[in-house]
């Protein structure tokens, strides 16, 4: 079984995340992509989510409804603490002992890969599927198996969506409707 793993804060999840997963799924003939919301991202120690971990997981779950090859995992939320990809991969390897794993990420995240926890081990266990964000080519790091996800550049970001919501601008075209309804119902990303 070929399993893609797409981790992140998903604060909030948006159509760009879904497009990334769907492109990886199709291009690399993956059996499924698992979205893994981080409890506490290790490279964002100053991270102060605008939404709780439970809310971010619920938004991911809502966004994936009706998508048979995309699923949400709450493993990092259950584990709590800093969310290290290698620990999450260990869990998935136990759950899917015959799985082949692909880590899906953007170019910006991939460029910091050599600072990740247990990176040498991670490079042996996964193939990296990387999407470009902005200009420049995707660098190959020693020991990493890397393939480029072919897709248009994504014009949106979670921070841009949070800012737009805070300012009362319309973000309908960038968000799954159920996620947007949840954000409005919970009054997420509004001014304090």
ZIRAVEN-V164134 format. One record per backbone hydrogen bond with DSSP energy under -1.0 kcal/mol. NH is the residue of the N-H (numbers start at 1). CO is the residue of the C=O. E is the energy in kcal/mol with one decimal. If there is no record, write none. Layout:
NH,CO,E  NH,CO,E
This chain:
3,100,-3.0  4,32,-2.9  5,102,-3.0  6,34,-2.9  8,36,-1.6  15,174,-2.9  18,14,-1.5  19,15,-2.8  20,16,-2.2  21,17,-2.2  22,18,-2.7  23,19,-2.4  24,20,-2.2  25,21,-2.7  26,22,-2.2  27,23,-2.9  28,24,-2.2  30,25,-1.6  31,2,-2.8  32,2,-1.3  33,69,-2.5  34,4,-3.2  35,71,-3.4  36,6,-2.5  38,8,-2.7  44,41,-1.2  47,44,-2.8  56,52,-2.7  57,53,-2.4  58,54,-2.3  59,55,-2.4  60,56,-1.9  61,57,-2.8  62,58,-2.7  63,59,-2.4  64,60,-1.6  67,64,-2.2  70,67,-1.7  71,33,-2.4  73,35,-2.6  78,74,-2.6  79,75,-2.1  80,76,-1.4  83,40,-3.0  88,84,-1.7  89,85,-2.8  90,86,-2.1  91,87,-1.7  92,88,-2.3  93,89,-2.6  94,90,-1.5  95,91,-2.0  96,92,-3.0  99,96,-2.3  100,1,-3.0  102,3,-2.5  103,127,-2.3  104,5,-2.8  105,129,-2.4  107,131,-2.5  110,106,-2.5  111,107,-2.2  112,109,-1.2  113,110,-2.1  115,112,-2.1  116,113,-2.0  119,116,-1.2  122,118,-2.0  123,119,-2.8  124,120,-1.1  125,121,-1.3  126,122,-1.8  127,101,-1.7  128,145,-3.3  129,103,-3.0  130,147,-2.8  131,105,-2.1  144,141,-2.4  147,128,-2.6  149,130,-3.0  161,157,-2.1  162,158,-2.7  163,159,-2.2  164,160,-2.3  165,161,-2.7  166,162,-2.5  167,163,-1.9  168,165,-1.4  169,164,-2.8  174,171,-1.8  180,176,-2.2  181,177,-2.5  182,178,-1.9  183,179,-2.6  184,180,-2.4  185,181,-2.8  186,182,-2.3  188,183,-2.3
